[in-house]
Amino acid sequence: MAQAVGGAYGLPHGAMNAICLPPAMRFNAPAVPDAMTAVPVERVEELARLAGFRRLRDFGVPEADLDDLGARAAARPGAQANPRPVSAAEAAELFRSVW
Amino acid sequence: MIVRWGLEELPAVLEDVGTERPLLVAGPRWDVLEIPAAARWTEIPSDRITVPPEVDGILAVGGGSAIDTAKAASAASSLPLVSVPTTYSGAEWTAFFGVRTSDRRQVGGGGGARPAGIVYDAELTLDLPRADSGGTAMNALAHCVEALYAGELEVARRGAAGIDRWLPRVLEDGRDLEACWRRRATPAGRSPSVGSSSRMRWRRRSAGRTGCRTAR
């Protein structure tokens, strides 16, 4: 997700990771429940906010592009290796949740 | 992978990986370090890096963009890569890289770089803007979560715990050297002592020497 959105608009990879990591972790939680207790997603979200990263819209990402971004994210090699299979529509929904 | 702490270790690491004439991949802000090199590449990030024939290794100084640019050069030339990371991105550890244009748009990516050495020096992170400290640390945290997915629970937990503990202090005060060292040190479980200015130590170590070889 971070590579798809950051690469599309030339946005900082770290900032995009900070925003996209919490929804991605929540999406993956059913597939990797042990991992989720080792690194609590609530704390990841807190750290992201502490660092000043909240919404994709703060970085000028257009809402109209979210479906396209979902398709791009789901087609990336990283998404193929995701612990839970993700469709373009699901990835777009994850983007929407942090837009 | 050879990992050392303190910029003064760079000549020895280059020597250990067999590099005498490095291509230095670093933005102009790192000119201040006066690192000797056979050739320079300063466009960061870049999708058009070339490797001149006279170099025998790649040396990256900078954040993930500089290291990814250098990894593309390493993959294209099969030359070893030594990285001096100046952020927390973790790009120095993998052979994979993204390719971005100079306006940061991603146009591709690849693998096959030859990361051979890393030299950490937390003093190089002290002037990082707050957003870069936070962003690259969150990138490192994303790598920890990837490690969790891959079943590397202990490594991932240790890395994430280090970020959890020290990132707030780095964000509070980017010049808190202890926090920067420990944020940097945590993934490898080491805590080096805090020394004098990296730049001065580098100059002292490299004074009177030609090229990057050490006279050990």
Chai-1 contact restraints between the chains, C-beta under 6 A:
chainA,res_idxA,chainB,res_idxB,connection_type,confidence,min_distance_angstrom,max_distance_angstrom,comment,restraint_id
A,G7,B,Q106,contact,1.0,0.0,6.0,A-B,restraint_1
A,G10,B,D103,contact,1.0,0.0,6.0,A-B,restraint_2
A,G10,B,R104,contact,1.0,0.0,6.0,A-B,restraint_3
A,G10,B,R105,contact,1.0,0.0,6.0,A-B,restraint_4
A,P12,B,G135,contact,1.0,0.0,6.0,A-B,restraint_5
A,H13,B,N139,contact,1.0,0.0,6.0,A-B,restraint_6
A,G14,B,G135,contact,1.0,0.0,6.0,A-B,restraint_7
A,G14,B,T136,contact,1.0,0.0,6.0,A-B,restraint_8
A,G14,B,M138,contact,1.0,0.0,6.0,A-B,restraint_9
A,G14,B,N139,contact,1.0,0.0,6.0,A-B,restraint_10
A,A15,B,G135,contact,1.0,0.0,6.0,A-B,restraint_11
A,N17,B,M138,contact,1.0,0.0,6.0,A-B,restraint_12
A,N17,B,N139,contact,1.0,0.0,6.0,A-B,restraint_13
A,N17,B,A142,contact,1.0,0.0,6.0,A-B,restraint_14
A,A18,B,M138,contact,1.0,0.0,6.0,A-B,restraint_15
A,L21,B,A142,contact,1.0,0.0,6.0,A-B,restraint_16
A,V32,B,Y149,contact,1.0,0.0,6.0,A-B,restraint_17
A,A35,B,L148,contact,1.0,0.0,6.0,A-B,restraint_18
A,A38,B,L148,contact,1.0,0.0,6.0,A-B,restraint_19
A,A38,B,L153,contact,1.0,0.0,6.0,A-B,restraint_20
A,A38,B,R157,contact,1.0,0.0,6.0,A-B,restraint_21
A,V39,B,A160,contact,1.0,0.0,6.0,A-B,restraint_22
A,L47,B,L167,contact,1.0,0.0,6.0,A-B,restraint_23
A,A48,B,M138,contact,1.0,0.0,6.0,A-B,restraint_24
A,L50,B,L171,contact,1.0,0.0,6.0,A-B,restraint_25
A,A51,B,G134,contact,1.0,0.0,6.0,A-B,restraint_26
A,P83,B,Y149,contact,1.0,0.0,6.0,A-B,restraint_27
